[in-house]
Amino acid sequence: MLTIVAFVVALALLIAVHEYGHYRVAVACGVRVLRFSVGFGKTLWRWQPKGSPTEFVVAAFPLGGYVRMLDEREAPVAQELRHLAFNNQPLAARAAIVAAGPLINLLLAVVLYALVNWSGVQQASAVLASPVPGSIAEQAGITGGERVLRIAVGTQDPVDVASFDDLRWQLAQAALHGQDARLVLGIGAGAVTREVTLAFAQERASDVDAALFRRIGIVGPMTQPELGEILPDGAAQAAGLRKGDRVLKIDATTVVDGQQLRDLIRASGSDGAASTQTWQVERDARPLTLTVTPLRVPEGERTIGRIGAYVGGAPELVMVRYGPIDGLVQAFERTWEVSTLTLSMIGRMITGEASLKNLNGPLTIADYAGKSASLGLTQYLLFLALISVSLGVLNLLPLPVLDGGHLMYYLWEAVTGHGVSDAWLERLQRGGVAVLLLMMGIALYNDLARILG
């Protein structure tokens, strides 16, 4: 139920804001708005303020909305009202009305990011766990336990790292753009010890996913090698492991953190048969030796080990909060970064450099909505900001059925002095609908593949 409510609230808010941008600028430009609708299909709620020409509607199907304006291309307009019709407005006014929807979505993202920055959010500290064996981080000399103080991507100046989430974002940007990342590391209270370089220039990433961060080698923050909840009928329960057990050693390998513990468990399933391990654990301040046989489970094209337990204690947390000016500046920067990353990924999917699996449909978005809402208001606001950026950017694409397509028509009109002919409009609209349906089909297929896979 939470997933459904969070999804519907997110859609209603983002669509209402988008359409309000069109509506507000249209009214400011002197255009008569006939209907403001959130959703399509059967009308659930209708309201028309006294003396207003605009009817406000909430409809049953929430995946969209529209603002219907007086327009001679849609219906005859009385002579005395022609000056209020959209099609009779100057080119600049028409372009402003169309662009207002996507731009207000981007502005909403800035507001949401700023609210989170000002209120503050608890995030994991940028203390590194043991790197994945053979990864870029291990090759750079990272061993685990280092605190990342600053990062410089490519030729940029170093910037402070506020949290582990901040670090992951910067690393993803560097990997996607094929730029090396220089990390300034500290130990304990943060005394600088050395600088390391993660070499991404020769390994430009195509997707931002778990596999990317495993190749980088920085999967999660530093955690203690402890066990959390033990699942019934798993290898951990069969071996007699309990919640709170601290793992000291597996076979001859000393375990120093949760990431290393996870890697040792995963690696146990790579052999042809289940690999039995000897675990030395600490329980209630007493040592204990147990025999554990992780289950072999498939993961993509390989097999890994699983024990049926939450592995790793809670990471060190830090409150990330910005002042009024810094918080707003950071909100603009994050909105810009997410926008450019979205455009970059779209371009790379078109050219085949990135997988079409990055397209998410309504089922995945609904799942993320529910998960973020379950984590609290702050995470839900961050989810809304991300989706608002995506909605704004996607609507600015030069696809005929989208706002960006209409802006493309107006650009043609500005350059040539006349609008696109009706015949070409019809052809472009049909092509745009076909492309949009194809994208929706791929996104829905990806959703179902994630659920069923």
C-alpha positions as a printed Julia matrix, in Angstrom:
453×3 Matrix{Float64}:
   0.0     0.0     0.0
   2.84    2.4     0.83
   4.33    1.83   -2.64
   1.02    2.68   -4.35
   0.42    5.79   -2.23
   4.0     7.06   -2.65
   3.86    6.47   -6.41
   0.5     8.21   -6.89
   1.53   11.17   -4.71
   4.79   11.53   -6.65
   3.06   11.41  -10.03
   0.3    13.81   -8.99
   2.74   16.33   -7.55
   5.24   16.28  -10.42
   2.55   16.36  -13.13
   0.62   19.13  -11.37
   3.8    21.22  -11.05
   4.68   20.61  -14.72
   1.24   21.62  -15.97
   1.11   24.57  -13.58
   4.22   25.93  -15.28
   2.4    25.88  -18.64
  -0.75   27.33  -17.05
   0.9    30.15  -15.1
   2.97   31.43  -18.04
   0.01   31.1   -20.43
  -2.13   33.27  -18.15
   0.75   35.76  -17.79
   0.98   35.97  -21.59
  -2.74   36.69  -21.92
  -3.83   33.27  -23.21
  -7.2    31.89  -22.11
  -6.82   28.49  -20.44
  -9.91   26.29  -20.76
  -8.89   23.25  -18.72
  -6.1    22.27  -16.31
  -6.1    18.48  -15.92
  -3.97   16.17  -13.79
  -4.49   12.72  -15.27
  -6.51   11.4   -18.2
  -9.79    9.54  -18.58
 -12.81    9.68  -16.31
 -13.11   12.86  -14.25
 -12.89   12.23  -10.5
 -12.99   15.84   -9.33
 -13.88   19.09  -11.06
 -13.72   22.71   -9.93
 -14.09   26.05  -11.71
 -13.49   29.21   -9.69
 -16.2    31.83   -9.97
 -15.43   34.21  -12.83
 -12.55   32.06  -14.13
 -12.56   30.54  -17.63
 -10.43   27.63  -16.41
 -11.83   24.28  -15.31
  -9.55   22.36  -12.92
  -9.83   18.57  -13.17
  -8.37   15.46  -11.54
  -8.86   12.39  -13.75
  -8.66    8.65  -13.07
  -5.51    7.73  -15.02
  -2.57    9.54  -13.36
   0.19    8.95  -15.95
   0.09   12.44  -17.43
  -1.85   15.67  -17.61
  -2.53   18.62  -19.89
  -3.44   22.29  -20.13
  -6.03   23.01  -22.83
  -5.82   26.55  -24.16
  -8.0    28.52  -26.54
  -6.57   27.66  -29.98
  -7.97   28.12  -33.48
  -6.26   24.93  -34.62
  -8.46   22.89  -32.28
 -11.84   24.64  -32.51
 -13.37   27.8   -33.99
 -12.73   30.93  -31.91
 -15.02   33.95  -31.84
 -13.57   37.08  -33.44
 -13.6    39.03  -30.19
 -11.58   36.26  -28.46
  -8.94   35.68  -31.13
  -6.38   37.77  -29.25
  -6.67   35.27  -26.35
  -5.89   32.23  -28.52
  -2.54   30.48  -28.13
  -1.86   30.29  -31.85
  -2.14   34.07  -32.22
   0.52   34.87  -29.62
   4.01   36.09  -30.57
   6.64   33.41  -31.1
   8.47   34.3   -27.87
   5.28   33.95  -25.82
   4.44   30.55  -27.33
   7.96   29.29  -26.71
   7.89   30.55  -23.11
   4.57   28.79  -22.43
   5.85   25.49  -23.8
   9.22   25.68  -22.04
   7.68   26.62  -18.68
   6.56   23.07  -17.85
   9.96   21.35  -18.04
  11.75   24.32  -16.52
   9.51   24.41  -13.46
  10.24   20.7   -12.94
  13.94   21.53  -12.86
  13.22   24.41  -10.49
  11.23   22.06   -8.24
  14.25   19.75   -8.1
  16.41   22.67   -6.96
  13.89   23.48   -4.21
  13.72   19.85   -3.04
  17.5    19.43   -3.01
  17.82   22.73   -1.14
  15.27   21.64    1.49
  17.23   18.44    2.11
  20.51   20.38    2.26
  19.12   22.86    4.77
  17.41   20.3     7.0
  20.33   17.87    6.88
  20.51   14.14    6.32
  22.37   11.33    8.06
  24.69    9.57    5.6
  27.5     7.06    5.85
  30.94    8.61    6.28
  33.37    8.33    3.37
  35.48    5.7     5.12
  36.5     3.0     2.63
  35.91   -0.7     3.11
  38.33   -3.3     1.84
  38.43   -3.01   -1.96
  37.11   -5.77   -4.19
  40.03   -8.07   -5.12
  41.55   -7.18   -8.49
  39.61   -3.92   -8.68
  40.83   -0.46   -9.71
  40.85    0.63   -6.07
  43.01   -2.31   -4.99
  45.43   -1.66   -7.86
  45.68    1.95   -6.68
  46.86    0.81   -3.26
  43.67    1.21   -1.21
  43.52   -1.38    1.58
  40.43   -0.32    3.58
  39.92    1.98    6.55
  41.07    5.12    4.71
  38.88    8.23    4.98
  38.37   10.12    1.71
  38.81   13.82    2.42
  38.78   15.29   -1.08
  38.37   14.15   -4.66
  39.44   15.66   -7.99
  37.88   14.37  -11.22
  40.0    14.79  -14.34
  41.62   18.21  -14.42
  39.19   19.75  -11.92
  40.32   21.15   -8.59
  39.84   18.9    -5.56
  36.52   19.27   -3.69
  35.63   18.14   -0.18
  33.8    14.82    0.16
  30.84   15.17    2.52
  29.77   11.52    2.72
  30.05    8.12    1.09
  27.05    8.92   -1.14
  28.86   12.05   -2.29
  31.95    9.95   -3.07
  29.94    7.38   -5.08
  28.35   10.16   -7.13
  31.73   11.67   -7.98
  33.2     8.26   -8.85
  30.26    7.45  -11.13
  30.72   10.77  -12.93
  34.43   10.09  -13.39
  33.9     6.54  -14.66
  31.15    7.53  -17.1
  33.26   10.29  -18.59
  36.47    8.23  -18.64
  38.33   10.65  -16.35
  40.8     9.65  -13.64
  39.81   10.37  -10.04
  42.41   11.53   -7.52
  41.54   10.8    -3.89
  43.11   12.55   -0.91
  43.05   10.0     1.9
  43.36   10.29    5.65
  43.41    7.89    8.6
  41.64    8.14   11.94
  40.86   11.78   12.66
  41.75   12.69    9.06
  45.49   13.33    9.0
  46.44   13.27    5.33
  48.6    10.28    4.52
  48.69   10.05    0.75
  46.97   10.67   -2.58
  45.9     7.85   -4.88
  44.6     7.88   -8.44
  41.8     5.66   -9.71
  42.52    5.14  -13.41
  39.27    5.41  -15.38
  40.69    6.97  -18.54
  41.13    3.57  -20.22
  37.96    2.01  -18.81
  35.08    4.33  -19.62
  31.91    2.85  -18.08
  28.69    2.33  -20.01
  26.25    1.8   -17.12
  25.9     3.0   -13.54
  25.11   -0.21  -11.69
  26.44   -2.55   -9.03
  28.84   -4.11  -11.53
  30.45   -0.7   -12.15
  31.21   -0.16   -8.47
  32.57   -3.7    -8.14
  34.98   -2.92  -11.0
  35.93    0.28   -9.22
  36.26   -1.74   -6.02
  34.46    0.74   -3.75
  31.13   -0.96   -3.09
  30.17    0.28    0.36
  31.43    2.2     3.37
  33.55    0.68    6.11
  31.51   -1.57    8.43
  32.38   -3.98   11.2
  32.49   -7.71   10.24
  29.33   -8.52   12.19
  26.21  -10.5    11.35
  22.75   -8.99   11.4
  19.43  -10.78   10.96
  19.76  -14.51   10.33
  17.29  -15.8     7.75
  15.5   -19.1     8.41
  16.69  -22.22    6.55
  19.92  -20.55    5.41
  23.53  -21.64    5.7
  24.13  -19.25    8.61
  21.3   -20.75   10.66
  22.41  -24.28    9.81
  25.95  -23.48   11.03
  24.7   -22.07   14.35
  25.59  -18.43   13.63
  23.63  -15.75   15.5
  22.85  -12.09   15.11
  25.65  -10.0    16.62
  28.41  -12.53   15.98
  31.67  -10.78   15.08
  33.71  -12.69   12.48
  37.43  -12.72   13.29
  38.8   -15.15   10.73
  37.66  -17.37    7.84
  40.02  -20.29    7.33
  43.48  -18.64    7.4
  42.26  -15.14    6.44
  41.85  -12.47    9.11
  38.62  -10.52    8.54
  38.91   -6.78    9.08
  35.59   -5.38    7.83
  32.14   -6.22    6.48
  33.07   -5.8     2.82
  35.9    -8.3     3.07
  33.55  -10.71    4.84
  30.99  -10.4     2.03
  33.68  -10.98   -0.61
  34.95  -14.11    1.15
  31.42  -15.49    1.32
  30.74  -14.67   -2.33
  34.02  -16.22   -3.46
  33.15  -19.52   -1.75
  30.56  -20.23   -4.46
  32.9   -19.87   -7.41
  34.19  -23.45   -7.25
  32.42  -26.39   -8.82
  31.01  -27.53   -5.46
  30.0   -25.87   -2.22
  33.09  -24.78   -0.28
  33.07  -25.4     3.47
  34.75  -22.72    5.58
  36.02  -22.63    9.14
  34.82  -19.47   10.88
  36.28  -18.03   14.06
  33.76  -15.68   15.63
  33.39  -13.67   18.81
  30.09  -14.06   20.68
  29.45  -12.38   24.0
  33.21  -11.64   24.29
  34.06  -15.34   23.89
  35.76  -16.99   20.87
  33.9   -19.68   18.99
  34.79  -21.86   15.99
  32.05  -22.94   13.55
  31.91  -24.72   10.22
  29.95  -22.84    7.55
  29.0   -24.08    4.07
  27.62  -21.14    2.01
  24.97  -21.99   -0.56
  25.91  -21.62   -4.24
  23.48  -19.32   -6.05
  23.59  -17.94   -9.61
  24.29  -14.25  -10.2
  24.19  -13.43  -13.89
  26.65  -15.72  -15.67
  28.53  -16.8   -12.54
  27.89  -18.47   -9.21
  28.46  -16.89   -5.8
  28.16  -17.98   -2.17
  25.35  -16.86    0.16
  24.8   -17.65    3.85
  21.31  -16.23    4.38
  22.19  -13.42    6.76
  22.7    -9.66    6.76
  26.47   -9.2     6.63
  28.17   -6.11    8.06
  27.37   -3.78   10.94
  26.09   -0.22   10.7
  28.57    2.23    9.1
  29.83    5.38   10.78
  27.32    8.16   10.14
  27.74   11.88    9.58
  25.15   14.64    9.44
  25.4    16.41    6.07
  23.89   19.88    6.34
  24.52   23.11    4.41
  23.92   26.76    5.21
  21.34   28.89    3.35
  23.62   29.98    0.49
  25.77   26.85    0.24
  22.68   24.65    0.34
  21.07   26.53   -2.53
  24.27   26.57   -4.59
  24.73   22.84   -4.04
  21.09   22.26   -5.05
  21.63   24.07   -8.37
  24.86   22.14   -8.92
  23.25   18.75   -8.21
  20.29   19.54  -10.48
  22.7    20.51  -13.27
  24.83   17.4   -12.73
  21.82   15.05  -12.76
  20.46   16.81  -15.87
  23.71   16.49  -17.8
  24.15   12.88  -16.66
  20.62   12.07  -17.85
  21.28   13.65  -21.26
  24.63   11.89  -21.5
  23.07    8.5   -20.76
  20.29    9.09  -23.32
  22.87   10.01  -25.95
  24.98    6.95  -25.15
  21.95    4.66  -25.34
  21.11    6.1   -28.75
  24.67    5.49  -30.01
  24.85    2.04  -28.42
  27.55    2.96  -25.88
  25.16    2.31  -22.97
  22.61   -0.44  -22.47
  18.89    0.18  -23.02
  18.44   -1.57  -19.67
  18.98    1.86  -18.11
  15.47    2.85  -19.22
  13.1     2.54  -16.26
   9.33    2.27  -16.54
   6.45    2.92  -14.13
   6.87   -0.35  -12.22
  10.49    0.39  -11.3
   9.67    4.0   -10.46
   6.79    2.83   -8.23
   9.15    0.4    -6.48
  11.7     3.17   -5.85
   8.91    5.46   -4.62
   7.83    2.92   -2.03
  11.36    2.11   -0.89
  12.34    5.78   -0.55
   9.13    6.6     1.36
   9.79    3.71    3.76
  13.19    5.26    4.59
  11.67    8.58    5.62
  10.72   12.0     4.3
  14.26   13.02    3.38
  14.85   10.04    1.09
  11.41   10.53   -0.47
  12.23   14.18   -1.21
  15.49   13.09   -2.87
  13.52   10.59   -4.96
  11.05   13.32   -5.99
  13.93   15.61   -6.95
  15.52   12.92   -9.12
  12.26   12.11  -10.92
  11.49   15.82  -11.35
  14.84   16.33  -13.08
  14.18   13.33  -15.32
  10.71   14.62  -16.21
  12.09   18.06  -17.04
  14.97   16.78  -19.14
  12.92   14.19  -21.02
  10.26   16.76  -21.91
  12.93   19.03  -23.39
  14.09   16.35  -25.83
  13.4    17.35  -29.48
  10.74   14.68  -29.89
   7.65   16.02  -31.72
   5.08   14.86  -29.14
   7.03   16.41  -26.24
   7.56   20.05  -25.24
  11.04   19.93  -26.76
   9.5    18.99  -30.11
   7.29   22.07  -30.06
  10.32   24.2   -29.2
  12.03   22.63  -32.2
   9.12   23.82  -34.39
   9.44   27.34  -32.97
  13.17   27.35  -33.65
  12.41   26.48  -37.27
   9.88   29.3   -37.37
  12.38   31.75  -35.9
  15.03   30.8   -38.47
  12.84   30.57  -41.6
  10.14   33.11  -40.76
   7.27   30.62  -41.21
   5.93   27.66  -39.26
   6.21   23.97  -40.08
   3.61   22.93  -42.68
   0.58   20.88  -41.6
   1.76   17.92  -43.7
   5.15   17.85  -42.0
   3.56   18.37  -38.59
   1.45   15.27  -39.14
   4.46   13.19  -40.26
   6.6    14.36  -37.35
   3.83   13.72  -34.84
   3.4    10.16  -36.09
   7.14    9.56  -35.92
   7.31   11.04  -32.43
   4.46    8.86  -31.19
   6.2     5.78  -32.63
   9.49    6.62  -30.9
   7.72    7.37  -27.62
   5.79    4.09  -27.73
   9.02    2.23  -28.48
  10.74    3.83  -25.48
   7.76    3.02  -23.24
   7.77   -0.57  -24.49
  11.47   -1.01  -23.74
  11.06    0.55  -20.29
   8.11   -1.72  -19.46
  10.05   -4.76  -20.71
  12.96   -3.78  -18.45
  10.54   -3.45  -15.52
   9.12   -6.92  -16.08
  12.6    -8.41  -16.6
  13.71   -7.0   -13.23
  10.62   -8.31  -11.46
  10.61  -11.76  -13.07
  14.41  -12.1   -13.18
